[in-house]
Amino acid sequence: MRETPGRLGTAMAALAALAALAVTATPAIAALPRPAASDWAQDGHDATHDGFNPDEYQITAGTVKRLVQRWSISTTGGATQQQAPIVAGTQLFLADSSGVGAYDATTGDPDWRFPLTEAPLLATDGDTLLAYVRSGELVALDTADGSVRWRKPIPAAAPAGRLLLDDGVAVVGGNDGTTLGAWAFDVATGEPRWQRLGLDPQWPVADGKMLLSRPYQGGMQAVDIATGQVVWESPKDWFGYAADPTGRFFLVGQDAELSKVRADDGHVVWSRSGLWGNPAIDHDRVYTGAEGEPETIVAVDLYTGQTQWQLAAGLTPSVAGGVLWAGHSTPDAGWQLEALDPVTGVPLDLPDAVHESGGPDRTVVTHGWLYTTDGATLRAFTVPAR
């Protein structure tokens, strides 16, 4: 039976009163700062470390031919080890051996610089920039002006240490041969959340869980990133590469065998031998390396693990706008950048300036800009408006 206008008005008034009461009775909960989905806010794009930006719509297979370089930033004063940048909104953060600098992401103009003695790992939620100095410190900087919000010593000086940021929690750590561990902090305050000694943090976060390996005891644990509590364990000596874009599965490796593992219970969905290296993962495929075949990218079906194509095209791939990017080195030409159709592996035509701008790190594509570094010079490309 349809409501009459009078009865509908009465019902709506009652619902409004209940809603007002609920708002009055329940205190507001402040939302955690979170980067926009299209931001490239940490190594590998986001906490999944999947190298995939699903929200890029300007740099595509149809527009890569029109890419032009707009500006560049080179290391100065003897600095080395320029890292791939991270980007949040209109800010770009760039690390090298002399510290970290903030720049306008569209012009390259400098905002501020924070000096350090080595190139840190970076991650941001848009408000706070985290710089993990792997010789033993985590520094939190205000993204607006570079001022220090807090800094914490990390007991392990881990040359291959890792930094993860997810849902207001930062986890850092690794193995320096003497001290091994993972340390978690509240991003807003710097207060310790948890620590686990004797375990080595791995890259990805999936479904609020991260992976900790046990180098000296063997096996792996999946823990809640907010609490450090163990969710499941495996006797496998897996290395955690990435999580898929849904955040429901980990992609892990052991002895050149790549496996897709459920994040909730560690169940193996599929395994493929002969595959290794940091992958990129979109909604359909995993793009990774082939054992014994340098700079060969193998595309396998995300759901079945079956090979779809392979090509000697580069390392450390990233995916955005329906384009697969990879740095490729040759003895004669040095580093070059390749762009491939992710469905077929067919190379796409690039302007010479783009093709010659490759490097060993991931190509960063976000907000209509493509950023590459060869370790000494960051170059920024975009598609001109018609």
N, C-alpha and C positions, 0 to 999 in steps of 0.2 A: 504494500500500500504506500502511495506517495505521501510525503509529509505536506501538510498545509503550511502556508507561509508563516502563520502564527506559531504553530508547533515547532517548525524549523528554527524560527528566531529564538524561541525559548531554549531549544536544545543547544543551539550555538552559544547562547549566553552562558549556559551552564558549563559547557566545555571550556569557554574562555576563562570562567571563574576558577575552574579546576587547574587550568594551565598556569594562571597567575599565582595560585596557591603553591603549585609545584615549584615555580621559579623562586618564590619567596622563601620556601622551606629548604631548598637545596643550594648551598653555596656554590658560586662559580668556580670552576677549575681552570687555571691558566693553561693555555695550550703550549706545548713545547715548540720552540722554534724548529722549523723543518725547511730544508731547501725545496724549491719548486721542482716538480718532476723533470722539467727540461734542463735544470742545472746539472753541470758536471762537477759535483760537489766533493768528490774524493776519488782516489785512484780507482779506475774501473767504472766511473760514473756515479755509482751509489754503493750502498752497503752490500749489494749482491756481488759486486766486483765483476759484473757480466760484460762490461765494455759496450753496453747497448743503451742508446738514447732513443726511446720510442716516440719522443715528442718533437723530433726535428722534421720540419716540413719545408724549409727553404733550400737547403742544400740536398739535392736529390739526383737521381740518375739523369733526369732531364735538364738539370741546371749546372752540373759539375763542369761542363765545357766553358761556362761563363765566369768561373771563379777568377778573381784578381787579388793580388796581394795589396793590402792597405797599409800595413805598418809592420815593424819588427822590433824586437828587443834583444840586444846582444849582451853577454856577460862582460863586465868591466873590472878593472883593478886586479886582474889575475884570477878572477873567480872561474870555477869550472863546474861541471856536473849540473848544468841546467836541467830541471825536471819538466815533465809535461805539466801544464798548468791545471788548476781547478778553477771553475767559474760558477759564480752565484749572482744571478741578475746581471747588473751592469758592472760588476767587479770581477777582475781576474787576479789570481794569486799565483806567483811564480817563485820557485825556490831554486837556489844554486848554492855553491859552497860558501858564499858570504852571507847567507841568510834568506829572508823572504821579503818580497815586495808586493804591494797591491797596486793595481793599475785599472784604468778605465778599459773595459773589455772591448769597446768599439773604437777607441782611438789610440790605445797604448800609452796614454798620458799617465805619469806616476801619481799615485795618491799618497803613499807612505812606504817606508822601508824599516824592517826590524833586523838588525845585524845578529848573526849567529856564526859559529865557527865551523859549521858543516851544513850540507844540504839536508833539510828536514823532510819528512813525509807530512803532507798537508791534508786536512779535511775541514769542512765548514758546514754549519747549519744556517748560514746567512748572517747571523748575528755574531758568532764567535768563530774565529779561525784557530784551529789546533795545529801546532807545529811539533812533531815528534822528532827530537834530536836523538838519534839512535845511540849516541855515546852515553845517554842516560838522563834525559829530561823531557817532560811534556809541558809545553807553554801554550796558554790560552790567550789570544789577542782579540781585542775589540776590532771588528772588521771596519768600523767607521774611521778610526784614527790610528790603529796599531798599538794602542796602549795595552799594557799587560793586565789581564784580569786575574790570572793566577798562574803559578808554575809549580810543578811537582817533580822531584827526583824519581828516576826509575832505576832500581837496583841493577838491572842487566844492561850492559853496553852491547846491544845486539846489532851487528852489521847488517843482518837481513831481517831486522825487526819489522813489525807490521802495526798499522794504525787503522782502527775501525771506528766508525761513528754511526750510531743508530738509536733513534728514539731517546735522545738526551743522554746517552751513555757513550763514553769513549773507552776503548780497550787498546792498550799498547803492550808490547813486550816481544820476547824472542829469546834467543840463545846466544850467549857470548862465549860459550865453552866452559864457563865457570858457574855462572848464575843463569837459571832458566825459569821463566815465569810469564804470567799474564796479569796485568793490573788494570782495573776498571775504575773510572772516575765519573762523577756527575759533571756534565759539561757546564752547567750554569754556575756551579759553586766550586768545583774542583775537589769536592769531598770524595774520599775513597768509597767505592761501592763494594768491591770484592777483590781478592787476589788469589791466584792459584800458582804455587811454586812447583817446579818440575814439569810444567806443561808449556807447550809452544803454541801461541795463537795462530790460526790460519786466516786466510783472507775473508771468506764470505760470511754473510749473515743471511739466514733464511728462516722465515716464520718466527722471528725473535730469538733464534738460536745461532750460536757460533760454534766453531770446531776448535778443539785443543788436542794437539798430538802429544804423545808421550815418547820422546826420542830414546830415553834410556830404559823404559819398561816395556815399550811396544804398545801398539793400539791407539785408539782415539776416543775422545769423549765429545758429545754434543751437550752444550750447556746453555742455560737461559742467559742471554746477554745482560739482562737487568740485575740478576741475582747471583750468577755463577753456579747455580744449582745444576747438577748433572741430570740430563733428560734421558740419554741413552749412551751406551758404550759399544765399541766394536774392537775386536782383536786385530783388525786390519791396520796396517801402517799407512793410512791414506794421507795424502797432502790435499788440503782443501783449496781448489782453484777458484770456484765461483758458485753462485746459485743461479737458478733460472729466473727469468723475469717475473714469474708468479710468486717467487719466494717460497715455493713448496718443496723444491728439490736442490740438493747439493750436487755439484760436479766435482769429483775427487779423482786423484790419480795415485797409482802405486806401480813401480817397475814398468813404466810405459804402458799401463793399462788404465783407460779412462772409464769411470763408472758414474752412473746417475743413481743417486741415493735419496730416498725419502727423508725429508727433514724432520718429520714427526717421530720416526722410529728407527731410522738407519737401514731400512730394507732396501736391498739393491734392485733397481728396476732393470737395468741392463749394464753390461760391461763390454768394452772393446779393447783388444790388445793393439799395440803398435801406435798408440796416440799419446802425446804428452804436450805440455806447455800451456801458458796462460791462454784460455779460450775467450772468444766473444760468443754470446748466446742471445739470439733473438727469440721470437715466439715460435719459430719453426725449426731452427737448426743450431748446432754447436759448431763453431769454427775453431779448429785447434791445429797443432802441429803433428807431423808424422815422424816416428822414430827412424833415425838413420837417414832422413832426407831433409837436409837443412833448408829452412825457409819454405817448406811446403805446407800449404794450408789444406786441411781436409775438412770438408763440410759433411757432418753426419746429421741424420734426422733426430731431432730432440726427443721424439717419442719412442723410436725403435732402436736408435744407435746405428742404423744402416748408413753406409757411405753414399752420398749423393754426387759428390765431385771432389777432385783434388787438383791443386795447381801450385807450381813453384812460384809463389807470389809474395812471400814476406813473413814477418813475425808479428806477434802481439797485436792481433786484429782488434778492430772496433767497428761497430755497426750503428748507423744513424741515417734516417731519411731514405731507407731502402738501398743503401750503398755500404759495401764492406771495404774498409780501409786497412792497409797494412804497409809497414815500412819494409823496404827491400834493399839489400846492399849488394853491390857488384864490385869486383876488383878494379874495374876501369872508371866507373862513374860514381862510386861511393854510394851513399844513401839516396834512395829514391822512394817515392810514395806511389803505391798502386791503389786503384779503385776498381772494385769488382762488382758484378751483379751477384748478389748473395744466393739467388736461386740456381744459377747456372755456372758461376765462376768465370764468366766471360769478362775480360778486362774492359773498362770504360775509357774513352778518350779523355785526357786531361790536358789543360794548358801546360806548357813546358815548365813554367815557374812553380806550379803545384807539383808536377811529377818529380821535380828535382829538389823537393823540400822534405824528403823523408828523414826518419831517424829511428832509433831503437825503441823509443817509448810509444805508447798508444797515441794515435791521432785523436784529438778532442774535437768533437763537433757538437755545438750547442748554440741556441739562439741565433741561428743563421750565420754562424762563424765557424771556420775550420782553423785549428791551431796545430802547428807542428814544431818540433824542436829537434835539432841534431846534437844537442848537448851543449851548444854554444850560442845559438841564435833561435829565438822564438819568432815564427812567422805567422801572420794572421791574414786569412783570406775570407772574402765574402762574395756574394753574387750581386752585382750592381742592379739597382732598380732600373727597369726599362723606361 
